[in-house]
Amino acid sequence: MALPLKKREVLRGRYKIREQIGQGGIGSVYLAEDLRLEGRLCAVKEVEHDRTLPAKMFEEAREQFMREATVLARLDHPNLPKVSDFFSRENRDYLVMDYVPGEDLRTLMLDARRKKTFLRADVVLGWANQIANALTYLHSQDPPIIHRDIKPSNLKLTPSGLVKLVDFGLVKILVPDEMTITVIQGQGTILYTPLEQYGSDGAHTDPRSDVYSLGATLYHLMTNTPPTDARKRFLNPESLLPPREINSAISRRTQRGLKWAMSLHPDERPDSAEDFRLFLLGQKEIVTSPLPQLHQQKTVPSLRDILTQPAEQTLVWLVVGMTVLSFLLTTLEG
């Protein structure tokens, strides 16, 4: 691990480091002053690539970072921080974003828990509405962008009431025809990570993976209780407590929505963040894609089934019915 940047160190002749405000396994985040725009503060995300990679792969990782930083710099949405610059220095890459003031939602949740209360469910649903809008924007890009690390600590509530999704650390850009590019390798945070995201490449992630993470995040915010991770739930489906058993202020509809979003199989989740948002707001009903079944039981058709079949099949059933009725009448007369 390289030494952290020093206070008052200037990057690219422009960004004067004030302090380190975040740190992870792949680098650090610094608060910096923009010397060209007086009064502007920015967040500088430092990315340190795996130094054990062969030289060729190391260069490919850096080139990949630059390609995808270019994509991120084109994004423009009120619930996302604006990426304004990116560059390299020695063996490290840097992403410069707007600094987002305010508290992250994890801090607000922990504060509520210390006071032995819950965040108001209607307020959390208002935040969910904003986050889902941001995800819909990301997923509608060409190619789609999957965030892959939605969690309370990556969501900041600004003084104006806007919620911003602040960390692009594990973002993926889905490229058609089989290839998925990763800005920075990682698996997300286990409490909010769907099963399909486990593994080094995350090749099976899609917008429904972010829906799962958003559902798990809302569960945590509304209950003050960490959601059981997907692997444990796979082995013990009952290990995830219904949220209303923890916080009775949560509506039944919201509980159904969280359960829907946190379904283990992607096909059983909302197809999109927008579908999930509309359900939480009461504007949509749950629709799931049927999973493949190995065996199906044969059932006797009801009258409604018969009447809604094609005319030829209905006629056959009527003939059969009349034949049976005629046989029964003949038998009774005899």
C-alpha positions as CSV (number, residue, x, y, z in Angstrom):
1,M,0.0,0.0,0.0
2,A,1.4,3.4,-1.1
3,L,1.7,6.2,1.4
4,P,-1.3,8.5,1.6
5,L,-1.3,12.0,0.1
6,K,-0.1,14.7,2.4
7,K,-2.1,17.7,3.6
8,R,-1.6,20.7,1.3
9,E,-0.1,18.5,-1.5
10,V,-1.2,19.7,-4.9
11,L,-2.2,17.3,-7.7
12,R,-2.0,18.3,-11.3
13,G,-1.2,21.8,-10.3
14,R,-4.9,22.3,-9.4
15,Y,-6.2,20.1,-6.5
16,K,-4.9,21.1,-3.1
17,I,-5.4,18.3,-0.6
18,R,-7.2,19.3,2.7
19,E,-7.7,15.9,4.4
20,Q,-8.5,12.2,3.8
21,I,-12.2,11.6,4.2
22,G,-12.4,7.9,3.2
23,Q,-10.3,4.8,2.8
24,G,-10.8,1.3,1.4
25,G,-9.0,-1.6,0.0
26,I,-8.6,-0.1,-3.4
27,G,-7.6,3.5,-2.5
28,S,-8.6,6.6,-0.6
29,V,-10.9,9.6,-1.0
30,Y,-9.6,13.1,-0.2
31,L,-11.3,16.5,0.3
32,A,-9.5,19.0,-1.9
33,E,-9.7,22.7,-3.0
34,D,-9.9,23.5,-6.7
35,L,-7.3,26.2,-7.1
36,R,-8.7,27.3,-10.4
37,L,-12.2,27.8,-9.1
38,E,-12.0,29.7,-5.9
39,G,-14.3,28.3,-3.2
40,R,-15.0,25.0,-4.9
41,L,-14.4,21.9,-2.9
42,C,-14.1,18.5,-4.6
43,A,-13.7,14.9,-3.7
44,V,-10.6,13.2,-5.2
45,K,-10.8,9.4,-5.4
46,E,-7.4,7.7,-5.6
47,V,-7.4,4.3,-7.3
48,E,-4.5,2.0,-6.6
49,H,-4.3,-1.0,-8.9
50,D,-3.1,-4.4,-7.8
51,R,0.7,-4.2,-8.1
52,T,1.1,-7.9,-8.3
53,L,-0.5,-7.9,-11.8
54,P,1.8,-8.6,-14.7
55,A,2.9,-5.4,-16.5
56,K,0.7,-5.9,-19.5
57,M,-2.4,-6.5,-17.3
58,F,-1.5,-3.5,-15.1
59,E,-1.5,-1.3,-18.2
60,E,-4.7,-2.7,-19.4
61,A,-6.3,-2.0,-16.0
62,R,-5.2,1.6,-16.2
63,E,-6.4,2.0,-19.8
64,Q,-9.7,0.5,-18.8
65,F,-10.0,3.0,-15.9
66,M,-9.5,5.9,-18.3
67,R,-12.1,4.6,-20.8
68,E,-14.7,4.3,-18.1
69,A,-13.8,7.5,-16.3
70,T,-14.7,9.1,-19.7
71,V,-18.1,7.5,-19.5
72,L,-18.7,8.6,-15.9
73,A,-17.7,12.2,-16.8
74,R,-20.6,12.3,-19.2
75,L,-23.2,11.6,-16.6
76,D,-25.5,14.4,-15.4
77,H,-28.2,13.7,-12.8
78,P,-29.2,15.6,-9.7
79,N,-28.8,12.5,-7.5
80,L,-25.3,11.7,-8.7
81,P,-22.1,13.7,-8.0
82,K,-20.6,15.2,-11.2
83,V,-17.3,13.7,-12.3
84,S,-15.3,16.7,-13.5
85,D,-11.8,15.4,-14.1
86,F,-9.6,12.2,-14.2
87,F,-5.9,11.7,-14.5
88,S,-2.9,9.5,-13.6
89,R,0.2,10.2,-11.6
90,E,3.0,7.6,-11.2
91,N,1.2,4.3,-10.4
92,R,-2.1,5.7,-9.3
93,D,-5.2,7.0,-11.0
94,Y,-7.5,9.8,-9.8
95,L,-11.2,10.6,-10.3
96,V,-12.3,14.1,-9.3
97,M,-16.0,14.6,-8.4
98,D,-18.1,17.3,-6.8
99,Y,-17.8,17.2,-3.0
100,V,-21.2,16.3,-1.5
101,P,-21.8,17.9,1.9
102,G,-24.1,16.3,4.5
103,E,-24.4,13.1,6.5
104,D,-24.5,9.6,4.9
105,L,-27.7,7.5,5.6
106,R,-25.8,5.0,7.7
107,T,-24.8,7.7,10.2
108,L,-28.5,8.9,10.4
109,M,-29.6,5.3,10.9
110,L,-27.1,4.7,13.7
111,D,-28.1,7.9,15.3
112,A,-31.8,6.8,15.3
113,R,-30.8,3.4,16.8
114,R,-28.8,5.1,19.6
115,K,-32.0,7.0,20.4
116,K,-33.9,3.7,20.4
117,T,-36.1,4.8,17.5
118,F,-36.4,4.3,13.8
119,L,-36.0,6.6,10.8
120,R,-39.5,7.5,9.6
121,A,-40.7,5.0,7.0
122,D,-42.2,7.7,4.8
123,V,-39.0,9.7,4.8
124,V,-37.0,6.6,3.8
125,L,-39.4,5.9,1.0
126,G,-38.8,9.5,-0.2
127,W,-35.1,8.7,-0.3
128,A,-35.8,5.5,-2.1
129,N,-37.7,7.4,-4.8
130,Q,-34.6,9.6,-5.4
131,I,-32.2,6.7,-5.4
132,A,-34.3,4.6,-7.8
133,N,-34.5,7.6,-10.2
134,A,-30.7,7.8,-10.2
135,L,-30.4,4.0,-10.8
136,T,-33.0,4.2,-13.7
137,Y,-30.8,6.9,-15.2
138,L,-27.6,4.8,-14.9
139,H,-29.3,1.7,-16.2
140,S,-30.7,3.5,-19.2
141,Q,-27.3,4.6,-20.4
142,D,-25.9,3.0,-23.6
143,P,-24.3,0.7,-22.6
144,P,-26.0,0.4,-19.1
145,I,-24.1,1.3,-16.0
146,I,-24.5,-1.0,-12.9
147,H,-23.4,0.5,-9.6
148,R,-22.9,-2.7,-7.7
149,D,-22.2,-1.1,-4.3
150,I,-25.4,0.5,-3.1
151,K,-25.4,0.7,0.7
152,P,-26.3,3.3,3.4
153,S,-22.8,4.7,3.7
154,N,-22.7,5.4,0.0
155,L,-25.8,7.6,0.1
156,K,-25.5,11.2,1.4
157,L,-28.3,13.5,2.4
158,T,-27.4,17.0,1.4
159,P,-28.6,20.1,3.4
160,S,-31.1,20.8,0.6
161,G,-32.7,17.3,1.0
162,L,-31.2,15.7,-2.1
163,V,-29.9,12.2,-1.6
164,K,-26.8,11.5,-3.7
165,L,-25.2,8.1,-4.6
166,V,-21.6,9.2,-4.0
167,D,-19.3,6.2,-4.7
168,F,-18.5,4.8,-8.1
169,G,-16.0,2.4,-6.7
170,L,-17.4,-0.8,-8.2
171,V,-19.4,0.5,-11.1
172,K,-19.7,-1.8,-14.1
173,I,-20.4,-0.8,-17.7
174,L,-22.3,-3.6,-19.4
175,V,-21.0,-4.0,-23.0
176,P,-23.3,-5.9,-25.4
177,D,-22.2,-9.3,-26.8
178,E,-20.8,-10.9,-23.7
179,M,-18.1,-8.5,-22.4
180,T,-18.6,-6.8,-19.1
181,I,-16.0,-4.2,-18.1
182,T,-15.2,-3.4,-14.4
183,V,-13.8,0.0,-13.4
184,I,-12.4,-1.4,-10.2
185,Q,-12.5,-5.1,-9.2
186,G,-14.5,-5.9,-6.2
187,Q,-17.6,-7.6,-4.9
188,G,-19.5,-5.0,-3.0
189,T,-20.5,-5.1,0.6
190,I,-21.8,-8.5,1.7
191,L,-24.9,-7.4,3.5
192,Y,-26.3,-5.8,0.3
193,T,-24.8,-8.1,-2.4
194,P,-27.0,-10.5,-4.4
195,L,-25.9,-14.0,-5.1
196,E,-25.1,-13.4,-8.7
197,Q,-22.5,-10.8,-7.8
198,Y,-20.3,-13.2,-5.9
199,G,-17.2,-14.1,-7.9
200,S,-14.3,-12.1,-9.3
201,D,-15.9,-11.1,-12.6
202,G,-19.6,-10.5,-11.6
203,A,-20.5,-11.5,-15.2
204,H,-24.1,-12.2,-14.3
205,T,-24.9,-8.9,-12.8
206,D,-27.5,-6.6,-14.4
207,P,-29.9,-3.8,-13.3
208,R,-31.8,-6.3,-11.0
209,S,-28.6,-6.7,-9.0
210,D,-28.8,-3.0,-8.0
211,V,-32.5,-3.5,-7.2
212,Y,-31.5,-6.2,-4.7
213,S,-28.9,-3.9,-3.1
214,L,-31.4,-1.0,-2.9
215,G,-34.0,-3.3,-1.3
216,A,-31.4,-4.5,1.3
217,T,-30.3,-0.9,2.0
218,L,-33.9,0.1,2.6
219,Y,-34.5,-2.9,4.9
220,H,-31.5,-1.8,7.0
221,L,-32.5,1.8,7.1
222,M,-36.1,1.0,8.2
223,T,-35.3,-1.6,10.8
224,N,-31.9,-0.6,12.2
225,T,-31.1,-4.3,11.6
226,P,-28.5,-5.6,9.1
227,P,-30.2,-7.8,6.5
228,T,-29.1,-11.4,6.4
229,D,-26.7,-11.8,3.6
230,A,-27.7,-13.7,0.5
231,R,-25.5,-16.8,1.0
232,K,-27.0,-17.4,4.5
233,R,-30.5,-16.9,3.2
234,F,-29.9,-19.4,0.4
235,L,-29.1,-22.0,3.1
236,N,-31.8,-20.8,5.5
237,P,-34.6,-18.8,3.7
238,E,-36.3,-18.0,7.1
239,S,-33.2,-16.2,8.4
240,L,-34.4,-12.9,7.1
241,L,-37.0,-11.5,9.5
242,P,-40.0,-9.7,7.9
243,P,-39.3,-6.0,8.5
244,R,-42.8,-5.4,10.2
245,E,-41.8,-7.8,12.9
246,I,-39.0,-5.3,13.8
247,N,-40.7,-2.0,13.0
248,S,-44.5,-2.1,13.0
249,A,-44.6,1.4,11.3
250,I,-43.6,-0.2,8.0
251,S,-46.6,-0.7,5.8
252,R,-47.6,-4.1,4.5
253,R,-47.1,-2.9,1.0
254,T,-43.5,-1.7,1.7
255,Q,-42.8,-5.1,3.3
256,R,-44.0,-6.9,0.2
257,G,-41.9,-4.5,-1.9
258,L,-38.7,-5.2,0.1
259,K,-39.3,-9.0,-0.1
260,W,-39.8,-8.7,-3.9
261,A,-36.6,-6.7,-4.4
262,M,-34.6,-9.0,-2.2
263,S,-35.6,-12.2,-3.9
264,L,-32.6,-14.5,-4.3
265,H,-33.2,-15.3,-7.9
266,P,-33.0,-12.3,-10.3
267,D,-36.1,-13.4,-12.2
268,E,-38.2,-13.1,-9.1
269,R,-37.2,-9.4,-8.5
270,P,-38.6,-6.3,-10.2
271,D,-37.3,-6.0,-13.7
272,S,-36.1,-2.5,-13.1
273,A,-35.5,0.1,-10.5
274,E,-38.4,2.0,-11.9
275,D,-40.8,-0.9,-11.4
276,F,-39.6,-1.2,-7.8
277,R,-40.1,2.6,-7.3
278,L,-43.6,2.5,-8.7
279,F,-44.6,-0.4,-6.4
280,L,-43.3,1.4,-3.3
281,L,-45.3,4.5,-4.3
282,G,-48.4,2.3,-4.8
283,Q,-48.5,2.7,-8.6
284,K,-47.7,-0.8,-9.6
285,E,-48.4,-4.4,-8.6
286,I,-45.9,-7.2,-8.2
287,V,-45.2,-9.1,-11.4
288,T,-42.6,-11.9,-11.4
289,S,-41.2,-13.9,-14.2
290,P,-41.9,-17.6,-13.8
291,L,-38.9,-19.7,-13.0
292,P,-38.2,-22.9,-14.9
293,Q,-40.0,-26.0,-13.4
294,L,-38.9,-29.5,-13.9
295,H,-42.3,-31.1,-13.2
296,Q,-45.8,-29.7,-13.5
297,Q,-48.8,-31.4,-12.1
298,K,-51.7,-32.0,-14.4
299,T,-55.0,-30.5,-13.2
300,V,-58.6,-30.9,-14.2
301,P,-59.6,-27.8,-16.3
302,S,-62.2,-25.5,-14.8
303,L,-65.2,-24.2,-16.6
304,R,-63.5,-20.8,-17.0
305,D,-60.4,-22.5,-18.5
306,I,-62.6,-24.4,-21.0
307,L,-64.5,-21.2,-22.1
308,T,-61.3,-19.2,-22.6
309,Q,-59.7,-21.9,-24.8
310,P,-59.8,-21.6,-28.6
311,A,-63.2,-22.3,-30.2
312,E,-62.1,-25.7,-31.6
313,Q,-61.1,-27.0,-28.1
314,T,-64.2,-25.6,-26.5
315,L,-66.4,-27.5,-29.1
316,V,-64.6,-30.7,-28.3
317,W,-65.3,-30.3,-24.6
318,L,-68.9,-29.5,-25.3
319,V,-69.3,-32.6,-27.4
320,V,-67.7,-34.7,-24.7
321,G,-69.9,-33.2,-22.0
322,M,-73.1,-33.8,-24.0
323,T,-72.1,-37.4,-24.7
324,V,-71.5,-38.0,-20.9
325,L,-74.9,-36.3,-20.1
326,S,-76.7,-38.4,-22.7
327,F,-75.1,-41.6,-21.3
328,L,-76.2,-40.7,-17.7
329,L,-79.8,-39.9,-18.8
330,T,-80.0,-43.2,-20.7
331,T,-78.7,-45.1,-17.7
332,L,-81.2,-43.4,-15.3
333,E,-84.2,-44.1,-17.7
334,G,-83.1,-47.8,-17.8
